Amino acid sequence: QVQFVESGGGLVQPGGSLRLACIVRGIIFRGYEMAWYRQAPGKPREFLATISTTMTNYLESKQGRFTISRDNAKNTVYLEIHNLVPEDTAVYYCNFPHSGALDPWGQGTQVTVSS
C-alpha cells in the first residue's frame, strides 16, 4: 500500500522560507504525478501544486512563492515556500492529484508562521 511521509515543517517567522519533503513508499515513484496540499485550521484541504515527469502546475494564487520539485532516485517530492505569511499556517500533505478524503494520507507536516 502507498505510504506518504512528510517532513520539514516548523515554526517560521513571516518572510522566511521552508523546504518540505515527502517520501513516497509502495509505488514505482517515477511513474506517478504527485501533488502537494495543505489544510489550515477550520478550513478544507487545499490543492497547491502538481508535478509529473515533465511538467509542474500550480494553483494560480500560489505561483511565485511555491516551487514543487522531485527526486525520483529518492522517491521524494519537495515543496519550497518563500516569503511565508501567517496565512500559510497549515498542515501540509503530499499525495496523488485529485486525492480525496477516502484515499490514504500521511500525517502531514505542520507549518506555523508567526513572529
C-alpha positions as CSV (number, residue, x, y, z in Angstrom):
1,Q,0.0,0.0,0.0
2,V,1.2,3.5,-0.8
3,Q,2.6,5.5,2.2
4,F,3.4,9.2,2.4
5,V,5.9,10.5,5.0
6,E,6.0,14.3,5.1
7,S,8.7,16.3,6.9
8,G,10.4,19.7,7.0
9,G,7.7,21.8,8.7
10,G,8.2,24.0,11.8
11,L,7.8,27.5,13.3
12,V,8.9,30.2,10.9
13,Q,8.9,34.0,11.1
14,P,7.0,35.9,8.4
15,G,9.1,36.4,5.4
16,G,11.0,33.2,5.9
17,S,11.3,30.1,3.7
18,L,10.9,26.4,4.2
19,R,11.5,23.3,2.1
20,L,9.1,20.5,2.8
21,A,9.8,16.9,1.8
22,C,7.6,13.9,1.2
23,I,9.0,10.4,0.9
24,V,6.6,8.1,-1.0
25,R,6.7,4.3,-0.4
26,G,5.0,1.4,-2.0
27,I,4.9,2.6,-5.6
28,I,7.2,3.0,-8.6
29,F,7.5,6.6,-7.8
30,R,9.0,7.9,-11.1
31,G,5.8,6.9,-12.9
32,Y,3.4,8.9,-10.9
33,E,2.3,12.5,-10.9
34,M,2.5,13.9,-7.4
35,A,0.8,16.8,-5.6
36,W,1.0,19.0,-2.5
37,Y,-2.0,20.1,-0.4
38,R,-2.5,21.9,2.8
39,Q,-5.2,22.2,5.4
40,A,-5.5,25.2,7.7
41,P,-7.4,25.1,10.9
42,G,-11.1,25.1,10.3
43,K,-10.7,25.0,6.5
44,P,-11.0,22.3,3.9
45,R,-7.9,20.7,2.4
46,E,-6.5,22.9,-0.4
47,F,-4.6,21.8,-3.5
48,L,-1.3,23.7,-4.1
49,A,0.7,22.1,-6.9
50,T,1.4,19.1,-9.0
51,I,4.5,17.7,-10.7
52,S,4.7,15.0,-13.4
53,T,7.8,13.7,-15.0
54,T,7.9,16.7,-17.3
55,M,5.6,19.4,-16.0
56,T,4.6,21.4,-13.0
57,N,1.3,23.0,-12.3
58,Y,0.3,25.4,-9.6
59,L,-2.9,26.8,-8.1
60,E,-2.9,30.2,-9.7
61,S,-2.7,32.1,-6.4
62,K,0.3,30.1,-5.4
63,Q,2.5,30.8,-8.4
64,G,5.7,32.7,-7.5
65,R,6.0,31.7,-3.8
66,F,5.7,28.0,-4.1
67,T,8.0,25.6,-6.0
68,I,7.4,21.9,-6.4
69,S,10.2,19.5,-7.4
70,R,11.0,15.9,-7.2
71,D,13.9,13.5,-6.9
72,N,13.0,10.1,-8.4
73,A,16.1,8.4,-7.1
74,K,15.0,9.3,-3.5
75,N,11.2,8.7,-4.1
76,T,10.8,12.2,-2.8
77,V,8.7,15.2,-3.7
78,Y,9.5,18.7,-2.4
79,L,7.7,21.9,-1.8
80,E,9.6,25.1,-1.3
81,I,7.7,28.1,0.1
82,H,9.2,31.5,0.1
83,N,8.2,34.8,1.8
84,L,5.9,32.9,4.2
85,V,2.9,34.7,5.6
86,P,0.7,33.8,8.6
87,E,-2.0,32.6,6.2
88,D,0.4,29.8,5.2
89,T,0.0,28.2,8.6
90,A,-1.4,24.8,7.9
91,V,-0.6,21.1,7.8
92,Y,1.0,20.2,4.5
93,Y,0.5,16.9,2.8
94,C,1.6,15.2,-0.4
95,N,-0.5,12.7,-2.3
96,F,-1.6,12.0,-5.9
97,P,-3.6,14.6,-7.8
98,H,-7.3,14.6,-7.2
99,S,-7.0,12.7,-3.9
100,G,-9.9,12.8,-1.6
101,A,-10.9,12.0,1.9
102,L,-11.3,8.3,1.3
103,D,-7.8,8.0,-0.1
104,P,-4.8,7.2,2.2
105,W,-3.0,10.2,3.5
106,G,0.2,10.7,5.6
107,Q,0.4,12.5,8.9
108,G,1.4,15.7,7.2
109,T,3.9,18.3,8.4
110,Q,2.9,21.3,10.4
111,V,4.0,24.8,9.2
112,T,3.4,27.7,11.6
113,V,4.2,31.2,10.5
114,S,4.4,33.6,13.4
115,S,6.6,36.3,14.9
